[in-house]
Amino acid sequence: MNNDLVFYNTSANEMTFDEVFQQLLQFIKKDPASLYRLAIGTDSQVHQQGTKFITSIHLHRVGKGAWGCLKKQIITRRITSLKEKISLETIYSQEVASLFTEKHISKMAEILIPHIDNGADFIFEVHLDIGRKGKTKHLIEEMTERILAIGLQPKIKPNSYAASSYANKYTK
């Protein structure tokens, strides 16, 4: 694991990935008979001093709330190329998604398996801040192929809320 990865949310300023993972497990244990959607997504914003990237880990207990955290990365130059920005967003999302090893996913599934008959399920996605409308539509195939290549399901706008809504809120 990359020890440089530090996560935060409104409750905690500095969390390691292991601490984040423990929070996710605790969240699932509170209601193991639910559908869970784990989404990783990154958004970016160009500022005067550089470009801020925010990657989110968002665990949605569908219809019953969510738990999330963020990782901030700042590049000290203004990235004006849309393709470079979207490529970096995709890379940062892949980096965080890759922290969820088969062992991590199995630990989450172990909590849910006894409750499958009651509606428990688990979906793992990477949310990309691109869509069929606007300037990013020509990047859809390339970026979604990158996510498919690591064995995960990509989602684009309007279904990519972890990037286009949650992470976006913190890039400003």
Secondary structure by P-SEA (a helix, b strand, c coil): ccccccccccccccccaaaaaaaaaaaaaacccbbbbbbbbbbbbbcccbbbbbbbbbbbcccccccccbbbbbcccccccaaaaaaaaaaaaaaaaacccaaaaaaaaaacccccccccbbbbbbbbccccccccccaaaaaaaaaaaacbbbbccccccccccccccccc
